[in-house]
């Protein structure tokens, strides 16, 4: 895994954690083969640094491929092509966590400035919200949603105030309808 330089400030309060995860599959009879997809690698973030990471698989896989998903998470795809009565997947890692900036402490920025900064450099926020602002084949642009948000996102308004108000409006004004989606 390629580790990016840590953005944890030298004077930050830092905590180190050892994380362990184990998944065991025991089959009544040996399975002839298996394909697995593991999401077991912590994401490098400005406030989070992965110091060490190990993924142990028993029996050893016949093939293994690592890739990044659309959000930058490392995904391990592996296959075992012979009969096996059990599968053991163990992950251990050491992670260093630094202070995160409380958004309420950031001097008032207009929401337009935050939007433009994320458009210009989506990596500014390791959670990459800019990727979620694009239409998809399942959800296109919505004039109704734009009109709903426009009354909150007035020109020059502080970004945190606007986001907080929109979140509160959605909570108050929308009802969850079970069965609407699958």
TAKANOR-V166135 format. One record per residue. N is the residue number from 1. RES is the residue in three letters. PHI is phi in radians with two decimals (* if undefined). BURIAL is 1 if it has 24 or more other C-alpha atoms within 12 Angstrom, else 0. D_FIRST is the distance of its C-alpha to the first C-alpha in whole Angstrom. Layout:
BEGIN
n=N res=RES phi=PHI burial=BURIAL d_first=D_FIRST
n=N res=RES phi=PHI burial=BURIAL d_first=D_FIRST
END
This chain:
BEGIN
n=1 res=UNK phi=* burial=0 d_first=0
n=2 res=UNK phi=-1.45 burial=0 d_first=4
n=3 res=UNK phi=-1.59 burial=0 d_first=6
n=4 res=UNK phi=-1.46 burial=0 d_first=9
n=5 res=UNK phi=-1.01 burial=0 d_first=13
n=6 res=UNK phi=-1.28 burial=1 d_first=14
n=7 res=UNK phi=-1.79 burial=1 d_first=17
n=8 res=UNK phi=-1.25 burial=1 d_first=19
n=9 res=UNK phi=-1.09 burial=0 d_first=22
n=10 res=UNK phi=-1.02 burial=0 d_first=23
n=11 res=UNK phi=-1.68 burial=0 d_first=26
n=12 res=UNK phi=-1.27 burial=0 d_first=25
n=13 res=UNK phi=-1.33 burial=0 d_first=25
n=14 res=UNK phi=-2.09 burial=0 d_first=22
n=15 res=UNK phi=-2.11 burial=0 d_first=21
n=16 res=UNK phi=-1.98 burial=0 d_first=19
n=17 res=UNK phi=-2.22 burial=0 d_first=18
n=18 res=UNK phi=-1.83 burial=0 d_first=17
n=19 res=UNK phi=-1.96 burial=0 d_first=17
n=20 res=UNK phi=-2.23 burial=0 d_first=18
n=21 res=UNK phi=-2.45 burial=0 d_first=18
n=22 res=UNK phi=-2.44 burial=0 d_first=20
n=23 res=UNK phi=-2.14 burial=0 d_first=21
n=24 res=UNK phi=-2.12 burial=0 d_first=24
n=25 res=UNK phi=-1.96 burial=0 d_first=26
n=26 res=UNK phi=-2.12 burial=0 d_first=29
n=27 res=UNK phi=-1.74 burial=0 d_first=32
n=28 res=UNK phi=-1.09 burial=0 d_first=35
n=29 res=UNK phi=-2.27 burial=0 d_first=35
n=30 res=UNK phi=-1.03 burial=0 d_first=32
n=31 res=UNK phi=-1.50 burial=0 d_first=31
n=32 res=UNK phi=-1.33 burial=0 d_first=30
n=33 res=UNK phi=-2.92 burial=0 d_first=27
n=34 res=UNK phi=-2.65 burial=1 d_first=24
n=35 res=UNK phi=-2.14 burial=0 d_first=22
n=36 res=UNK phi=-2.32 burial=1 d_first=19
n=37 res=UNK phi=-2.24 burial=0 d_first=17
n=38 res=UNK phi=-1.99 burial=1 d_first=15
n=39 res=UNK phi=-1.95 burial=1 d_first=13
n=40 res=UNK phi=-2.23 burial=1 d_first=12
n=41 res=UNK phi=-2.10 burial=1 d_first=9
n=42 res=UNK phi=-1.06 burial=1 d_first=11
n=43 res=UNK phi=-1.45 burial=1 d_first=10
n=44 res=UNK phi=-1.28 burial=1 d_first=10
n=45 res=UNK phi=-2.32 burial=1 d_first=14
n=46 res=UNK phi=-0.95 burial=1 d_first=16
n=47 res=UNK phi=-1.83 burial=1 d_first=18
n=48 res=UNK phi=-2.34 burial=1 d_first=15
n=49 res=UNK phi=-2.13 burial=1 d_first=12
n=50 res=UNK phi=-1.54 burial=1 d_first=9
n=51 res=UNK phi=-1.48 burial=1 d_first=11
n=52 res=UNK phi=-2.68 burial=0 d_first=10
n=53 res=UNK phi=-2.59 burial=1 d_first=8
n=54 res=UNK phi=-2.37 burial=0 d_first=10
n=55 res=UNK phi=-2.20 burial=1 d_first=11
n=56 res=UNK phi=-1.87 burial=1 d_first=15
n=57 res=UNK phi=-2.21 burial=1 d_first=17
n=58 res=UNK phi=-2.24 burial=0 d_first=21
n=59 res=UNK phi=-1.19 burial=1 d_first=22
n=60 res=UNK phi=-1.00 burial=0 d_first=19
n=61 res=UNK phi=-1.22 burial=1 d_first=18
n=62 res=UNK phi=-1.37 burial=0 d_first=20
n=63 res=UNK phi=-2.58 burial=0 d_first=17
n=64 res=UNK phi=-2.65 burial=0 d_first=14
n=65 res=UNK phi=-2.35 burial=0 d_first=12
n=66 res=UNK phi=-1.89 burial=0 d_first=9
n=67 res=UNK phi=-2.59 burial=0 d_first=10
n=68 res=UNK phi=-1.88 burial=0 d_first=10
n=69 res=UNK phi=-1.49 burial=0 d_first=14
n=70 res=UNK phi=-1.11 burial=0 d_first=17
n=71 res=UNK phi=-1.80 burial=0 d_first=16
n=72 res=UNK phi=1.56 burial=1 d_first=12
n=73 res=UNK phi=-1.30 burial=0 d_first=11
n=74 res=UNK phi=-1.41 burial=1 d_first=8
n=75 res=UNK phi=-2.13 burial=1 d_first=11
n=76 res=UNK phi=-1.91 burial=1 d_first=11
n=77 res=UNK phi=-1.86 burial=1 d_first=15
n=78 res=UNK phi=-2.47 burial=1 d_first=16
n=79 res=UNK phi=-2.34 burial=1 d_first=20
n=80 res=UNK phi=-2.04 burial=1 d_first=22
n=81 res=UNK phi=-1.78 burial=0 d_first=25
n=82 res=UNK phi=-2.14 burial=0 d_first=28
n=83 res=UNK phi=-1.03 burial=0 d_first=30
n=84 res=UNK phi=-2.65 burial=0 d_first=28
n=85 res=UNK phi=-1.51 burial=0 d_first=30
n=86 res=UNK phi=-2.64 burial=1 d_first=27
n=87 res=UNK phi=-2.46 burial=1 d_first=23
n=88 res=UNK phi=-2.18 burial=0 d_first=21
n=89 res=UNK phi=-2.10 burial=1 d_first=18
n=90 res=UNK phi=-2.16 burial=1 d_first=17
n=91 res=UNK phi=-2.14 burial=1 d_first=14
n=92 res=UNK phi=-2.31 burial=0 d_first=14
n=93 res=UNK phi=-2.73 burial=1 d_first=12
n=94 res=UNK phi=-2.01 burial=0 d_first=14
n=95 res=UNK phi=-2.22 burial=1 d_first=14
n=96 res=UNK phi=-1.93 burial=1 d_first=16
n=97 res=UNK phi=-2.02 burial=1 d_first=18
n=98 res=UNK phi=-1.86 burial=1 d_first=20
n=99 res=UNK phi=-1.15 burial=0 d_first=23
n=100 res=UNK phi=-1.75 burial=0 d_first=23
n=101 res=UNK phi=-1.37 burial=0 d_first=26
n=102 res=UNK phi=-1.30 burial=0 d_first=29
n=103 res=UNK phi=-1.00 burial=0 d_first=30
n=104 res=UNK phi=-1.24 burial=0 d_first=33
n=105 res=UNK phi=-1.58 burial=0 d_first=33
n=106 res=UNK phi=-1.37 burial=0 d_first=32
n=107 res=UNK phi=-0.93 burial=0 d_first=35
n=108 res=UNK phi=-0.88 burial=0 d_first=37
n=109 res=UNK phi=-1.92 burial=0 d_first=35
n=110 res=UNK phi=-1.18 burial=0 d_first=37
n=111 res=UNK phi=-1.03 burial=1 d_first=35
n=112 res=UNK phi=-1.10 burial=0 d_first=35
n=113 res=UNK phi=-1.17 burial=0 d_first=33
n=114 res=UNK phi=-1.15 burial=1 d_first=30
n=115 res=UNK phi=-1.02 burial=1 d_first=30
n=116 res=UNK phi=-1.16 burial=0 d_first=30
n=117 res=UNK phi=-1.10 burial=0 d_first=28
n=118 res=UNK phi=-1.28 burial=0 d_first=25
n=119 res=UNK phi=-1.17 burial=0 d_first=27
n=120 res=UNK phi=-1.24 burial=0 d_first=26
n=121 res=UNK phi=-2.52 burial=0 d_first=23
n=122 res=UNK phi=-1.02 burial=0 d_first=21
n=123 res=UNK phi=-1.29 burial=0 d_first=18
n=124 res=UNK phi=-0.99 burial=0 d_first=21
n=125 res=UNK phi=-1.96 burial=1 d_first=20
n=126 res=UNK phi=-1.09 burial=1 d_first=17
n=127 res=UNK phi=-1.49 burial=0 d_first=18
n=128 res=UNK phi=0.90 burial=0 d_first=19
n=129 res=UNK phi=-1.13 burial=0 d_first=23
n=130 res=UNK phi=-1.04 burial=0 d_first=24
n=131 res=UNK phi=-1.17 burial=0 d_first=23
n=132 res=UNK phi=-1.49 burial=0 d_first=25
n=133 res=UNK phi=-1.70 burial=0 d_first=28
n=134 res=UNK phi=-1.87 burial=0 d_first=28
n=135 res=UNK phi=-1.20 burial=0 d_first=31
n=136 res=UNK phi=-2.27 burial=0 d_first=29
n=137 res=UNK phi=-1.18 burial=0 d_first=31
n=138 res=UNK phi=-1.61 burial=0 d_first=32
n=139 res=UNK phi=-2.34 burial=0 d_first=33
n=140 res=UNK phi=-1.62 burial=0 d_first=35
n=141 res=UNK phi=-1.13 burial=0 d_first=36
n=142 res=UNK phi=-2.26 burial=0 d_first=39
n=143 res=UNK phi=-1.11 burial=0 d_first=42
n=144 res=UNK phi=-1.15 burial=0 d_first=43
n=145 res=UNK phi=-1.17 burial=0 d_first=39
n=146 res=UNK phi=-1.09 burial=0 d_first=40
n=147 res=UNK phi=-1.12 burial=0 d_first=43
n=148 res=UNK phi=-1.08 burial=0 d_first=42
n=149 res=UNK phi=-1.33 burial=0 d_first=40
n=150 res=UNK phi=-1.04 burial=0 d_first=42
n=151 res=UNK phi=-1.20 burial=0 d_first=44
n=152 res=UNK phi=-1.64 burial=1 d_first=42
n=153 res=UNK phi=-1.60 burial=1 d_first=40
n=154 res=UNK phi=-1.29 burial=0 d_first=43
n=155 res=UNK phi=-0.93 burial=0 d_first=42
n=156 res=UNK phi=1.37 burial=0 d_first=41
n=157 res=UNK phi=-1.21 burial=0 d_first=40
n=158 res=UNK phi=-0.98 burial=1 d_first=38
n=159 res=UNK phi=-1.09 burial=1 d_first=35
n=160 res=UNK phi=-1.23 burial=1 d_first=34
n=161 res=UNK phi=-1.08 burial=0 d_first=38
n=162 res=UNK phi=-1.14 burial=1 d_first=38
n=163 res=UNK phi=-1.11 burial=1 d_first=34
n=164 res=UNK phi=-1.11 burial=0 d_first=36
n=165 res=UNK phi=-1.11 burial=0 d_first=39
n=166 res=UNK phi=-1.07 burial=1 d_first=38
n=167 res=UNK phi=-1.04 burial=0 d_first=36
n=168 res=UNK phi=-1.17 burial=0 d_first=39
n=169 res=UNK phi=-1.09 burial=0 d_first=41
n=170 res=UNK phi=-1.05 burial=0 d_first=39
n=171 res=UNK phi=-1.04 burial=0 d_first=39
n=172 res=UNK phi=-1.29 burial=0 d_first=43
n=173 res=UNK phi=-1.77 burial=0 d_first=44
n=174 res=UNK phi=-1.93 burial=0 d_first=42
n=175 res=UNK phi=-1.93 burial=0 d_first=43
n=176 res=UNK phi=-1.37 burial=0 d_first=40
n=177 res=UNK phi=-2.06 burial=0 d_first=42
n=178 res=UNK phi=-0.99 burial=0 d_first=41
n=179 res=UNK phi=1.55 burial=0 d_first=41
n=180 res=UNK phi=-1.13 burial=0 d_first=40
n=181 res=UNK phi=-2.16 burial=0 d_first=37
n=182 res=UNK phi=-1.80 burial=0 d_first=35
END
